[in-house]
Amino acid sequence: MNRITAIRAGKGRRKRVNIFLDGRFAFSLEAEVAIKEDLKVGQELSASQIGALARSDQFHRSLNAAVHYLSYRPRSEFELRQKLHQHGFDGDSVEAVIVKLKEQGLVDDMAFAQFWKDNRESFSPRSQRLTRLELGRKGVADDIIAQVVDAVDDESSAYRAALSKARSLPLSDYQSFRRRLGGYLRRRGFGYGVVNHTVERVWQEQGEQV
């Protein structure tokens, strides 16, 4: 058994504490772990208890990293798992964190896919095919992608994308307008027929406003 002889606040912005056993620094912990486990000076710790503290610390650090990562925008389960592994967290901690966040509704691939689709439609419309591809790269399951992306209307999406782009294009040269707007729409995954129809429609509408 080892006796806790000091618990000192760690340096830096991270809320960690340094644990001293028998007069020597032994390990550091997230402050919330030390509080949760009610660690006190004079308390004796066995090797198994120290191991359990290390596992709890790993879990809490992984959880905090996950919550921070999710604070920027929703993430797919695949994205989150990949990020945590990149940070060096062990598999058991990562899986435990994923389970906890799923229970809290903070990781939900259906909700994530809906967010991604809605965000694209609002700010950067693209084709159903490209939206499917993007979600697939995020590790979202095919059945979820199908449920969410089948609602994407390529004609409508292409038109909204084209209107945004057309404002920056000169109307003095139809061929240049067609080439640039057509290329823009193709890069967003729209097919030949949709691109041609959309370019013609927007050209005519823009011309009528001049």
N, C-alpha and C positions, 0 to 999 in steps of 0.2 A: 504493500500500500504506500501511496505517496500523499503527503500532506500539502494542501494549498497554503503557501506562506504569503502570497501577495496576489492581488488582482489590480492591474493598472491599465488605465486608458491608453490605447494605442495612438500613434502619431498619424497625422493626415486627416483627411475628411471622412474616411470610412469609419463607421462606428464599430470598432473592434476593441477587444481588451486582451491584454497579455496575462497569461496565467503562469505563475511561478510555483514550482513544486520543490519542497525541501531547500528553499533558498536560491533556486536557479530557474531561469526562464525555461519553460517547457513547451508551450504552444500558445497560439492566439485563437480567439473565437470571435464570431459576431457577437456584439453586445447583447442582442436579443436572445441568443442561445444561452449565454451566461445567466441572464435574468430568468429565462424560462426554466432552466435547470436549478435555479436558486443556489448558485455556487457561492461559497463563503470561505473567507480565510479561516484556516483551522480544519476545514473539511478534508477527509481522506478519500482518495480515489484509487480504485483498483485499475488494473490494466484494461479490463473489459469496459469499465466506465469511461476511461479515457478514449477508448476506441469508439464507443457510442457517441461521445461528445464530438469526435472528429467527423463522424458520419452526419450528425445533426448539423454541424457547421457547414459541411459540404452542401447539404440540402438547402440550407437557408441562403447561402451564397448563390447557389444556382437559381433559387426562387427569386431573389432580389435582382439578379441579372436578367432573368426572364421578364419580370415586371417592367424593368427599365426598357428593355427591348420592345415590349408591347406598347410602351407609352407613346411611341412615335406614330404608330398606326397598327391596325390589326395584322396578325401574321397567321400563316397556315401552320398546322402542326409540324409539317416537314421543315419549314423555315426555322421555327423555334428550336426544334431538336438539333438541327444542323448548327445553329448559332451557339447553342450551349456546349455542344461537343467541341466546337472550334475554340471555346474559352477554356477547354481542358477539364470540364466537369465529367465525372465518371457516369457510366451508363445507368446505374441504379438511381443515382440522384436525379438525373435527367428524366427518367421515366416517372419517378415519384412526383417531380414538379409538373410534368405534363398531365398526370392524373389529377393533381390538385387544381390546376388551372382549368381543366375541362369541367370539373365539378363546380367551379365558380363561374363558368360560362365565359371565361376569358380566352379560351382556345376552342374554336368551333369552326370547322372547315366549311360548313354550309354557310354560316354567317360571314366568314371571310370571303368566300366566293361571291356572295351577293354584294358585299362591300366593294370588292374589286370590279365587278361588272358595273355597278352603279357609278363608281368613281370614274371609270373609263367613259361611260356614256355621258357623264356630266362635263368632264374636263378634257377628254382626249378620245373622242369616239373612234372605234376601230371595228373591224369585221368580227363576225361570230367566230370564224376560223382562227383568227389571231388571238382573240380572247380565250378560246379553248386552249391554244398553245401556251399562252402565258400562265394560265391556271395549272396546266399540266406540269410546267416547269417548277411551279410552287409546291408540287407534290399532292395536289388535290385529286381525289379519286374521280375516276371517269363518270360514275353515276351521279356524283354531286355536280360535276361540271355540266353534264347534260341537263340536269334539272334547272340550273341557273342560266346557262348560256343559250338554251333553245329559245329564250324570249328575245334575244337580240335580233333586231330587224336591220339587215345590212343596208337596205335602201335609205331608211331613216338616218342611220348612223353615218353613212357616207355623205348624205346631204348636210347634216349638221357640221361634220368635219370640214366639208368643202366651203361652207359659208364662212367659217372662221378663217380659213386660209385665203380665200378669194379677196378678202379685204386688203391684203398686202400685195396683190398682183395687179399689174397695169392692164387696162382693157383695150389698149391700142393694137395689140397683136394677138389674134385668136390662136395661132399655132403655138406661140410661146405660152399663152395662158393654158392651153390644153396640155402641153407637155409638162409644165410645172405642176398644175393642179392634179393631173393624172398621175404623175409620179408620186406626189404627196399621198394620194389615196391608195395607190398600190402598196406603198410602204406600210400602210395601216391594214393591209391584208385584204382589201376589197378586190373582187374579181373583175375581169375585163368588162363584162356587160354592165355591172353596177357602176364602174368607173366612167364608162362612156356616157351612160344615161345621165349621171350626176353632173359631169362636166358640161354637157349640153344644156341641161336645165339651169345650172348656175350662170353660165355664160349669157343665156337669154335673159334671165332675171336681172343680172347686173347691168346688161345693156339697156334694159327698159328703164332703169333708174338713172341712167346718165342723162 
